[in-house]
Amino acid sequence: MCPIYGFGGLVILLLPSRLYSTWIPLFLASMVLCTVVEYFSSWILEKLFHTLWWDYSKVPLNIHGRVCLLMSVLFGFLGLFVIRFAMPHIVNILNSIGMVWAKRFALIILAIMLVDVTFTVRKLVDFRTALVKIKEFGESLKTRYGKEEWFKGNTISEMITSIEAQDKLGKEKIHPQLMESIKKLQQKHPTIERFLLRFPTIRSRVYPESMNLLKHHFLLRQEKAKDNQQNSIEKE
């Protein structure tokens, strides 16, 4: 679940009822409130997990990449839709099923959301841990091979590539355990890849190299999967 949109909808419902019958004031209020919710959601998530989950840096008229005018305008239209069109039908449904059943459904939804949030937070912590471990791994490679002429240490990806190339040449014995660690790092990680798939603009200000390495491996696997699919189609 992505509850941020739900919170945005609830914020809109907290607006004074006198705005409900208007158009432009309701649009502007929805636009501002939802933009504030999105900005602080982005800020809180970054502080907790050192990751910027969505990035509008390349979109015109953005604020720190967290919000942009285009999305704010869309929030304004969504506010009009919620108040003027969706809510009247929702209220009718709630009135038809009665308050008792409405509360029961609310508790069921709350329970589902709590379970979902629990698992999501756990996966977010694992994601952050993965970024930290990759950074530490890169630092250990610099410490170990930093003085070698063949070693390239500008990025973690370059470090790994140079070590793999050296291992293939066989000029210097690379410890098998190190090569195994590199192999594990390049393997598929379902939880991490789900986040990368859902948030393609995700980036980390604290661990940028770690994030770039994960994205690089993810894109390579996607390209390989497309090639395999294309080859299967051609064979058929």
N, C-alpha and C positions, 0 to 999 in steps of 0.2 A: 504493500500500500504506500501511497505518497500523500500523507495527511496535510501537507502544506496548503494544498488547494482547498481542502475542507476547512482549515483554519481561516483561510481568506474568505470563504463563504460565510463563516460564522461572524467574522468581523463586520462584514457588510450588513448582516442581520441586526447588528448592534447599533446601526445608524438610527437617528431619530425617525420615528414613523412618519413625520410630516414630509420627509424627503421621498417617501415611497411613491407618491403620486407625481413626482417631478421627473424630468429627463436629464437636463444638463447638470443640475446640482448633484443628482444621484450618480451620474456618470463620473463627475469630477471626484466626489467623495470616495466612490469605489476604487477609482484609479489611484488615489493617494494612499488609502488605507492598505490596499493589497500590495502596493509597492513597498510600503513600510514593512509589512509582514515578510515579503520576499527578501528585502535587504537584511533584516535582522536574523532571519532564518539562515541565510548564507553566512553571515558573520558568526553566528553561534556554532554552526556546523564546522566552520574553519577553525575556530578556537578549540573545539573539542577534539577534532580529528585531523587538524592540520591539512585540510583538503578543501579546495574550492570546487563544489560539485557541479555548478553551472557557471559559465563564463561568457559574459556579453562584451568582452573587451574589444572584439572586432565589429560590434554593432554600434552604429552612430548614436550619440547622445546617451552614453552609459555612465554609471557612477561606480567606479572601482570594479567594474565587471560584474557587479552583483545584480544590478537592475538596469533597465534601459527603457527609453521612451516607447518603443514599439510594444514591449510586453505590458507596460503600464496602460497604454491605450486599450490593449486587448482585455486587461483586467477591468477597465471601465465598462466595456461592452458586456463582459460576463456579469458584472454587477447589475446592469440593466436587465439582463436575461433572468438572473436569479430572482430579483425582487418583482419584476413586472410580469414574468411568465411562469417560472418554475414554482415559486413559493405558493401561489394560490392553489395550484394542483396538489402540492405536498400537504398543505393545510387541510384540504378537502379529504385526502386519503387518511390523514391522522384522525380527523374527526369521525370518519366512517368506521375505523377500526376501534376507536375508543381509547381513552387515556391509559387504561390498564395494559392493553396489548402494546400500545406505543412505548410504554416504559419497558416492557419485556423485550421488545425488539431493540430498544436503545441499549439495554444491558448486554444483550447478545453481541451487538456490534462493538460495544466497548470492550468486551472480553476478547473478541477477535483482534481488535486493534492493539490491545495490551500484549497479546501473544506475538503479534507481528512486530511490534516495536521492540520487544525483548530479543527476538531473533535478529532483527535488523541491527540493533546496537551491538550485539555480539559480533556480527559480521563486519560492522564498521571498525570495531576494535581490532579484529583480525587483519583487516585491510591496512590499518595504520601500522600494526606490528610488522606486516610484510614490507612496508615502505622503510621502516626503521632498520630492519634486518638487511635489506638490500644496500642501504647507505653504509652500514657497518661492514658489510661484505666488501664494498668498494674501497673503503678505507684500509681494510686488511690487505687487499691486493696492492694498493699503493705502498704500504709499509713493506710488503714482501718483495715486490718487483720494481719499485719506483726508480731504482738506480740502473736498471737494465736498459740497454740501448734499444732493444726491440719492443719494449713495453710502451704502450700508448695510454696515457692516463687522463686525457681531457674529460672523458665521460665514462660511466660504468660500462656502457655498451662497447666503447673502444677498448677498454681494459679486457673485457671478456673475449672480444674478437682477436686481439693481439695474443692473448694466452692460448686460445684455440689454434691459431696459426702456428705458434711456436711449438705446441704439442704435436701437431701434424708433421712439422719439419723434423722433430726428434732431436734437435740440436741441444736442447736442455731438457732434462727430465722434469716434467711437471707431475706433481704428486697426484696419484689416482683419486685420492679423496677430494682434492680440489676440483678436478674435472667432473667428479660425481656431483659436487655442489653446484657447479655451473649447469650441468645437465638438469638437475632438479629445478633450478631457477628458471629454466627455459620450458619446463613442462606446463601443461594446461592446469590452471587453477580456476575451477568453476565459479567460486564466489567472487573472485577478483574480476573475472571476465564478464560476469553479469553486471557488475557495477560499471565497467568500461563500456558495455553495450548500451546501458540505460543512460549513462552520462558521458557522451563522446567528447565533450569539451572539458571534462574534469582535469584539474591540475593541482599541484601542490606547491605552495610557496616555500615550505620548509624542506621538502624532499623532492625537488624538481627532477633530478637525475633518476631517482628511483621510479618516479611516475613515468618518465619518458621511456625507461627500459621496459616496464610492464606494457605500455602502449605499443612499443615496437614489437615485442613478442606476440601480442594480441593481434596486431595487424598482419604479421607474417602468417599466423595460423589461419586467419580469415582468408588471406590470399591463397594459401595452400588448399583450404577447403573448397574455394571456388574453382581452382584448377582441377582438383579431383572430381568435382561435380561436372565440370565441363568435359573432362575426359570420359566420364561415365556416359554422358549424353552422346558424345561422338561415337563411342563403341556401340551403343544401342542403334 
